[in-house]
Amino acid sequence: MTQFANYSKPEQTNLDAILKSTTYKIAHEDPELLNSSAMRGVRMLLEITKPDLHLQTAGIESTIIVFGGARIIDRETATQRLKEAEQHLSKDPGSSSLKRQVIHHQQLVELSRFYDSAREFARLASQHGQGNKEKDHGCSSHVIVTGGGPGIMEAANRGAFEAGCRSIGLNISLPFEQHPNPYITPDLCFNFNYFSLRKFHFVMRSIGAILFPGGFGTLDELFELLTLRQVGTKGSMPIVLFGKDFWKRLVDFEYLAETGLISGDDLKLIHFSDTPEEAWDYIRSHTASTRQ
């Protein structure tokens, strides 16, 4: 109880209730208000503004987006898991579920090459954009930005980390647990509630994008980027699809052009690559005006 004057007990009780009331809280210090449906627009504005302010302060001039499957893991881990699956199967060779697990882990070992490639690509791009911090007055270009999770995202952040460079992670709150991978620069890791605003920040400073094999999320981001390029929103930003055989089998872009649903020129929006070095050379050559 806070005693301000010689109030009677009923008056003092009422005053204490006033001071504890939600309505008496300063608006921006009222979590119940900020999390209400009525304040959705305010929360969206905050998700636009907060990352932008931090990225400006950090001197991030431009970014390269790296998308790809969250389930793709490094070769060492994939090999170890395959070995364990094979050991389980050897104890029960008739189990159909264990046979499927072995096949699944064999595929993960094969896919692990994309983890290695994403890691190497990020190293090359990061060293280029952050190679001379004194000359660049603390500013960085070609900074790797990922969704901040596991798989290809982890590989890309890891490549930058191992090169002694910064990288960005844009995480998202999901019904199932997802935490940032350990390779993101701490003050460049953000957590979003709204997918649309996360997408906004992926694209906002981007000057290039590379997409490795992945699932629905990767495909969603791919077609959004292609649409932005098609309508001219992202100018001449290069888009690289890494793993030509995978992408050619997954999406028949030529068929879309043959049917007239996209123009033949739209096929030029896509560049296929199979090595980190070639992918990086392509993106670097198409962003030469941004940084050399």
C-alpha positions as CSV (number, residue, x, y, z in Angstrom):
1,M,0.0,0.0,0.0
2,T,1.3,3.4,-1.0
3,Q,0.4,6.2,1.5
4,F,0.2,9.6,-0.2
5,A,-1.8,11.5,2.4
6,N,-4.1,11.0,5.4
7,Y,-6.6,9.1,3.4
8,S,-9.3,6.9,5.0
9,K,-8.9,3.2,4.5
10,P,-11.5,3.1,1.7
11,E,-9.9,6.0,-0.1
12,Q,-6.4,4.5,0.2
13,T,-7.7,1.1,-1.0
14,N,-9.3,2.7,-4.0
15,L,-6.1,4.7,-4.8
16,D,-4.0,1.6,-4.7
17,A,-6.5,-0.1,-7.1
18,I,-6.2,2.9,-9.4
19,L,-2.4,2.7,-9.5
20,K,-2.5,-1.0,-10.2
21,S,-5.1,-0.7,-12.9
22,T,-4.2,-1.7,-16.5
23,T,-5.6,1.6,-17.7
24,Y,-3.1,3.6,-15.6
25,K,-0.1,2.0,-17.3
26,I,1.7,4.0,-19.9
27,A,0.6,2.6,-23.2
28,H,3.9,1.3,-24.5
29,E,4.5,-0.4,-21.1
30,D,1.2,-2.3,-21.3
31,P,1.9,-5.8,-22.6
32,E,-1.7,-6.8,-22.6
33,L,-2.5,-3.8,-24.9
34,L,0.5,-4.4,-27.2
35,N,-0.5,-8.1,-27.7
36,S,-4.1,-7.3,-28.4
37,S,-5.7,-7.7,-31.9
38,A,-6.3,-3.9,-32.0
39,M,-2.5,-3.3,-31.8
40,R,-1.6,-5.7,-34.7
41,G,-0.6,-2.8,-36.9
42,V,1.7,-1.4,-34.2
43,R,3.3,-4.8,-33.7
44,M,3.9,-5.0,-37.5
45,L,5.4,-1.5,-37.5
46,L,7.8,-2.6,-34.7
47,E,8.8,-5.7,-36.7
48,I,9.6,-3.5,-39.7
49,T,11.5,-0.9,-37.6
50,K,13.5,-2.9,-35.1
51,P,15.6,-5.0,-37.5
52,D,16.1,-2.0,-39.9
53,L,17.5,0.2,-37.1
54,H,19.9,-2.6,-35.9
55,L,21.1,-3.3,-39.5
56,Q,21.6,0.4,-40.1
57,T,23.6,0.7,-36.9
58,A,25.7,-2.4,-37.9
59,G,26.5,-0.8,-41.2
60,I,25.0,-3.6,-43.3
61,E,24.9,-2.1,-46.8
62,S,23.8,-5.2,-48.8
63,T,22.9,-8.8,-48.4
64,I,22.9,-12.1,-50.2
65,I,20.0,-14.4,-49.5
66,V,20.6,-18.1,-48.9
67,F,17.6,-20.4,-48.9
68,G,17.5,-24.2,-48.7
69,G,16.2,-27.2,-46.9
70,A,16.2,-27.2,-43.1
71,R,16.6,-31.0,-43.1
72,I,19.9,-31.1,-45.0
73,I,22.8,-31.8,-42.6
74,D,26.5,-31.9,-42.7
75,R,28.2,-35.0,-44.1
76,E,29.8,-36.1,-40.8
77,T,26.5,-36.1,-39.0
78,A,24.6,-37.7,-41.9
79,T,27.2,-40.5,-42.2
80,Q,27.0,-41.2,-38.4
81,R,23.2,-41.4,-38.5
82,L,23.3,-43.7,-41.5
83,K,25.7,-46.0,-39.6
84,E,23.4,-46.0,-36.6
85,A,20.4,-46.8,-38.8
86,E,22.3,-49.7,-40.4
87,Q,23.2,-51.1,-37.0
88,H,19.5,-51.0,-35.9
89,L,18.5,-52.8,-39.2
90,S,21.2,-55.5,-38.7
91,K,19.5,-56.4,-35.5
92,D,16.0,-56.6,-37.1
93,P,16.6,-57.2,-40.9
94,G,13.0,-57.8,-41.6
95,S,11.7,-54.4,-40.3
96,S,10.2,-52.4,-43.1
97,S,10.4,-49.2,-41.0
98,L,14.1,-49.6,-40.3
99,K,14.7,-50.3,-44.0
100,R,13.0,-47.0,-44.8
101,Q,15.1,-45.2,-42.2
102,V,18.3,-46.5,-43.8
103,I,17.1,-45.3,-47.2
104,H,16.2,-41.9,-45.7
105,H,19.7,-41.6,-44.1
106,Q,21.4,-42.7,-47.4
107,Q,19.6,-39.8,-49.1
108,L,20.7,-37.4,-46.4
109,V,24.3,-38.4,-46.9
110,E,23.9,-37.7,-50.7
111,L,22.2,-34.3,-49.9
112,S,25.0,-33.3,-47.5
113,R,27.1,-32.1,-50.4
114,F,24.7,-29.2,-50.6
115,Y,25.5,-28.3,-47.0
116,D,29.2,-28.2,-47.8
117,S,28.5,-26.1,-50.9
118,A,26.4,-23.6,-49.0
119,R,29.1,-23.3,-46.4
120,E,31.8,-22.7,-49.0
121,F,29.6,-20.2,-51.0
122,A,29.0,-18.2,-47.8
123,R,32.7,-18.1,-47.0
124,L,33.5,-16.7,-50.4
125,A,30.8,-14.1,-50.4
126,S,31.6,-13.0,-46.8
127,Q,35.3,-12.6,-47.3
128,H,34.6,-10.5,-50.4
129,G,32.2,-8.2,-48.7
130,Q,33.9,-7.9,-45.3
131,G,37.5,-8.4,-46.2
132,N,38.7,-4.9,-45.3
133,K,36.8,-3.4,-42.4
134,E,39.1,-0.5,-41.9
135,K,38.9,0.6,-45.5
136,D,35.1,0.2,-45.5
137,H,34.7,2.2,-42.3
138,G,32.9,-0.6,-40.5
139,C,30.3,-1.2,-43.3
140,S,29.7,-4.5,-44.9
141,S,28.3,-5.6,-48.2
142,H,27.3,-9.1,-49.6
143,V,26.4,-10.1,-46.0
144,I,24.8,-13.6,-45.8
145,V,21.2,-13.6,-44.6
146,T,19.4,-16.8,-43.8
147,G,16.2,-17.9,-42.0
148,G,18.5,-18.6,-39.0
149,G,17.6,-22.2,-38.5
150,P,19.2,-25.6,-39.2
151,G,20.2,-27.3,-42.5
152,I,21.3,-25.0,-45.4
153,M,20.6,-22.0,-43.2
154,E,23.1,-23.3,-40.6
155,A,25.6,-24.1,-43.4
156,A,25.6,-20.6,-44.8
157,N,25.8,-18.9,-41.4
158,R,28.6,-21.3,-40.5
159,G,30.6,-20.4,-43.6
160,A,30.6,-16.8,-42.7
161,F,31.4,-17.6,-39.1
162,E,34.4,-19.7,-40.0
163,A,35.6,-16.9,-42.2
164,G,35.5,-14.5,-39.2
165,C,32.7,-12.5,-40.8
166,R,29.2,-11.4,-39.8
167,S,26.0,-12.9,-41.0
168,I,22.3,-12.4,-40.4
169,G,19.6,-14.8,-39.2
170,L,15.9,-14.0,-39.5
171,N,14.1,-16.5,-37.3
172,I,10.4,-17.0,-37.1
173,S,8.1,-18.0,-34.2
174,L,6.6,-21.4,-35.0
175,P,4.2,-23.8,-33.3
176,F,7.1,-26.3,-33.0
177,E,10.4,-25.4,-31.4
178,Q,13.0,-23.7,-33.5
179,H,16.0,-22.0,-32.1
180,P,18.8,-20.1,-34.0
181,N,21.8,-22.0,-35.2
182,P,25.0,-21.1,-33.3
183,Y,26.8,-19.4,-36.2
184,I,24.7,-16.2,-36.6
185,T,26.3,-12.9,-35.4
186,P,24.5,-12.3,-32.0
187,D,23.4,-8.7,-32.7
188,L,22.2,-9.6,-36.2
189,C,19.8,-12.4,-35.1
190,F,16.1,-11.4,-35.2
191,N,12.9,-13.2,-34.2
192,F,9.7,-12.5,-36.2
193,N,6.1,-13.2,-35.6
194,Y,4.9,-12.3,-39.1
195,F,6.1,-14.2,-42.1
196,S,5.3,-11.2,-44.4
197,L,7.6,-8.9,-42.5
198,R,10.3,-11.5,-42.3
199,K,10.1,-11.7,-46.1
200,F,10.3,-7.9,-46.3
201,H,13.6,-7.9,-44.5
202,F,15.0,-10.8,-46.6
203,V,14.5,-8.7,-49.7
204,M,15.0,-5.2,-48.4
205,R,18.8,-5.0,-48.7
206,S,19.4,-8.0,-51.0
207,I,21.4,-7.8,-54.1
208,G,21.5,-11.5,-54.9
209,A,20.0,-14.8,-53.9
210,I,21.1,-18.4,-54.1
211,L,18.6,-21.3,-53.4
212,F,19.7,-24.8,-52.6
213,P,17.4,-27.9,-52.7
214,G,14.6,-27.6,-50.2
215,G,10.9,-28.1,-49.5
216,F,7.8,-25.9,-49.4
217,G,9.5,-23.0,-47.7
218,T,12.3,-22.9,-50.2
219,L,9.9,-23.1,-53.1
220,D,7.7,-20.3,-51.6
221,E,10.7,-18.0,-51.4
222,L,11.9,-18.9,-54.9
223,F,8.7,-18.0,-56.6
224,E,8.3,-14.8,-54.6
225,L,11.8,-13.7,-55.7
226,L,11.1,-14.7,-59.3
227,T,7.9,-12.7,-59.2
228,L,9.7,-9.6,-57.8
229,R,12.3,-9.9,-60.6
230,Q,9.6,-10.4,-63.2
231,V,7.7,-7.3,-62.3
232,G,10.9,-5.3,-61.9
233,T,10.8,-4.7,-58.2
234,K,14.3,-6.1,-57.6
235,G,15.9,-4.8,-60.8
236,S,18.6,-7.1,-62.1
237,M,19.2,-9.0,-58.9
238,P,20.8,-12.4,-59.8
239,I,19.0,-15.5,-58.7
240,V,21.0,-18.8,-58.6
241,L,19.5,-22.2,-58.3
242,F,22.2,-24.5,-57.0
243,G,22.0,-28.1,-58.1
244,K,20.9,-28.0,-61.8
245,D,19.7,-31.7,-61.9
246,F,17.6,-31.2,-58.8
247,W,15.9,-28.0,-60.0
248,K,15.5,-29.2,-63.6
249,R,13.7,-32.3,-62.4
250,L,11.6,-30.4,-59.8
251,V,10.3,-27.5,-61.9
252,D,9.9,-27.5,-65.7
253,F,10.5,-23.8,-66.3
254,E,10.8,-24.4,-70.1
255,Y,7.3,-25.9,-70.1
256,L,6.0,-22.8,-68.5
257,A,7.6,-20.7,-71.3
258,E,6.3,-23.1,-74.0
259,T,2.8,-22.8,-72.8
260,G,3.1,-19.0,-72.8
261,L,2.4,-18.7,-69.1
262,I,5.7,-16.9,-68.8
263,S,7.8,-15.3,-71.5
264,G,11.0,-16.8,-72.9
265,D,12.8,-13.8,-71.4
266,D,11.7,-14.9,-68.0
267,L,13.9,-17.9,-68.2
268,K,16.8,-15.5,-68.1
269,L,15.9,-14.6,-64.5
270,I,17.3,-18.0,-63.4
271,H,20.9,-19.1,-63.4
272,F,21.8,-22.7,-62.6
273,S,25.1,-23.6,-60.9
274,D,26.8,-26.7,-59.5
275,T,29.8,-25.3,-57.7
276,P,30.2,-22.7,-55.0
277,E,32.9,-21.0,-57.0
278,E,30.9,-20.6,-60.1
279,A,27.8,-19.5,-58.2
280,W,29.8,-16.9,-56.4
281,D,31.5,-15.7,-59.6
282,Y,28.1,-15.3,-61.3
283,I,26.6,-13.3,-58.4
284,R,29.7,-11.2,-58.0
285,S,29.9,-10.3,-61.7
286,H,26.2,-9.2,-61.6
287,T,26.7,-7.0,-58.5
288,A,29.9,-5.4,-59.6
289,S,28.4,-1.9,-59.3
290,T,27.6,-2.5,-55.6
291,R,31.0,-3.7,-54.6
292,Q,34.4,-4.6,-56.0
